[in-house]
Amino acid sequence: MTTAITEHTSNITLLNVQLYYEWYEPNVHRSNQVFLLIHGFLSSTYSFRYLIPLLAKTHTVISIDLPGFGKSEKSTSFRYSYKNYSQLIIDFITAFSLKHVVLIGHSMGGQIALRTAKIAPALIERCVLIGGSAYLKRAKKAVIYSSYLPFVSFFIKKWFKKNDVKENLLTVVYNKSIVNENLIKEYGEPLQHKRFLDCMIRLLRHREGDLLSEEMQSIATPCLLVWGKHDKVIPLTTAHNLLTDLPNAKLVVYEDAGHLVSEEQPEKLAKDILEFLNE
């Protein structure tokens, strides 16, 4: 029997860094729109594993691991700025001549999606921001400068290693029962790469502040904001501020979800995304 979805994984080199991606195609009833998924901080394409098959029934779905995360290269020469991350998305779209692209970004991925829509609006048809990062300032200069000191880098790495994956997961979900040993293993494994913490230090140094309100006010791309009511990482107040600043946005709030909406409410999320496309 022919499967409903065809999938493959591969790598592509863009901006001199190797990018891992997963590509899913429906075998029947294919829409001309393409979903491009961008994960959040300390995450990977794994966080979309429940959402992908729901969207891939009718749409091409592509999920990437950002440099420094998941299965993508842990480069110590890449500049880990949002500008570069957004340029990677643009170059990926261009490399495969993708049309009718809908960006779906979670947390940090939401900020990258917004930046991409601002830089290259002609390439992006719509954006879906799931607990999207916004209004965060750049790290203070003293913190950035001190990150170059050997003993400070040591303490940053020690802090990361002490930060328990299980405790982090319990913080970002509303339904604590979904945090099991397999979830802890899958989210924790990529963080053990020998160069991962060096990449995170570079991200601390290179990350710009999030887009300013006046910058977002020029983004005409239709945006769906999806938020868990119990999001402790990016609170619901951020969603309401985005709703004010983005000219063409709507907000959907999930009562029984935290920051990891795609883990807790994938069916509802897929339904709302597909309905958003038809508005």
Disulfide bonds with the S-S distance in Angstrom:
none
